[in-house]
């Protein structure tokens, strides 16, 4: 009976969104690795049931977010906040990101430092070193109500924080400027179900790294075919979105003595992505109620996921599905994708997608782009003495965090989105002053809960 209901559900999806369910599968150029990242992960065979069991009781008991608690597009951050591994109010700090994501998921500081600093400079407040995991919040601002009155609130990673630390063609979220299904903070069951169905076809119901890599390819193909405003910038599109897909497998997989390298079942992903199976076999999504499952064992601290793994995994995505690593977007109609000359925006650092298949060159390209974006992002937030202070923090805070992306001697300055994306309507998601962001943060295009 369940199989019949599932088949009916997917038949409905094919009718409602034919471009989603009826695409012809495109095989990878080379297989995406079962164990991406450093080669040591493929041979790791240690399991400690005491050390790896993640507590979901006591201080880490699950709690629904309160009326003033913020949740956003990242299920891992939401789950960590709902279990008090991050502050329950959804305001991230340097200390809580580094300690909370390590304790809950085994994500090490080489990765969390880049995550924290880039998000702080793009979507938060580098003066306070705080950022919101969801919508804009005055609790981020170093100047408190005075700063809000003068400048507006930092954006957070929902709504107008789009295309910086979060981008189009995400795992289950919508494209911010798509005609429909356009909340970049709410999860859409149609995309979630597509991932589950792909895992059934490819891996007997397990959500593997290669399944997620193919899902990333499919999501970008869907966006190109359905969103006239689809846009993929250098950082959010090439680096962050593929990395987020791999994070699902690397950080949400369960572990056991029989599977010390991890295995990810639908039931575990349901908890992490806030879905519940209904009596008719469908799945229902609840905004902001992501949770860490009972009896869930994280990856070992002896086998952490770090920045080197992120680079290797993204490079593998560029090798397996090169089209997913193109910078560019649609030009106002569907299927009008135009790429951007990588040599032009990188000052000759890289010339083609094939260059991004090299983790070392990829790391330098990401570092270059983050540094190119930071000043223009800050100029939309601060003015006068505050702008000077914030720009001074680029070298003090941001650049040191990027050191793990590689040594890049004589790296040219590169170009930011505002220098190369004028022809792409999807880049409009970056427009608006900080004050406008504060006013409009709950009135964005889309249908997530307001």
Order of alpha helices (4+ residues) and beta strands (2+ residues): alpha-alpha-alpha-beta-alpha-alpha-beta-alpha-alpha-alpha-beta-alpha-alpha-beta-beta-alpha-beta-beta-alpha-alpha-alpha-alpha-alpha
